[in-house]
Amino acid sequence: MGIVLSLIKIALAVFLGLSLLLYFRQDGMIFLGARLPSAMLDELRRSFPESEMHLTAPDGTPLHGWYLPAPGARPAPLLIYFGGNAEDVSGMLPDHHHFSNISLLLFNYRGYGLSQGRPSQKNLIGDALFLYDYFAALPEVDRERIILMGRSLGTCVAVELAARRKVERLVLISPFASLRALARKHFPWFPVGPFLRHPFDIIDHAPGITAPLLAIIAAEDRIVPPEHSRRLLAAWGGETRALVIAGADHNDLGPQAEFWSAIETFIDGARNRRQAVHP
């Protein structure tokens, strides 16, 4: 009996220790951060002159990003991109040619790239609202044609923003319905519910969003299993399309021809429909 009690005490101590470790390290696990090496920054500044931007959030936190205005007629549509939990969004700059005649906005989260401050669910959403309001007010931006694009963690930010502001459509790469539910999937033994500080329960907003959605899903995704993406699509209040890329894992999406083809077709559909309504 004494051995059994000792084993139970050891098991409880291990469980408590791991639980405390996960609780205090959760911010670092959710927001991995991403550096912007000086050599890469120099190259981007040479390749995209006059595109770099520094803005100050309402609470005084400096934010860093890039803004590429669309060539041609004004006002132009605007695409705002939100990156994954280990992504410096500056890496999207070389892909700007996929968004013809659309302005592109890339800003790093707090603690990512050259943006300062600490990331959190509240801060990411607050900064997204700030950026939307700042750029939607520019005369060169058609505020009726704002498109949101997010990857993994960035899909949560995009959905939270779409629930609060008018957007024309969304492109979500590896989306999931709830970070809380995803955490329960990966840590089934940990009491996630009361301890997760950044739950991102975006499925609660999905029924109220009527903007069309394109979801791109990796069929072999081990971080965001496809069923978590499908839950969000099933709850969505507007039209949905899904592209499932066979054989792809979470970090494999992008090189496939169908990846960019689907995005371009989806965005071009918005532009063509707008032109038909307003010839």
PyMOL commands that set and color helices and strands:
alter all, ss='L'
color gray80, all
select helices_A, chain A and resi 2-30+38-47+89-98+121-136+153-162+179-186+192-195+202-204+206-208+226-235+250-252+257-277
alter helices_A, ss='H'
color red, helices_A
select strands_A, chain A and resi 52-56+62-68+76-82+103-107+141-151+169-173+213-218+240-245
alter strands_A, ss='S'
color yellow, strands_A
deselect
rebuild
show_as cartoon
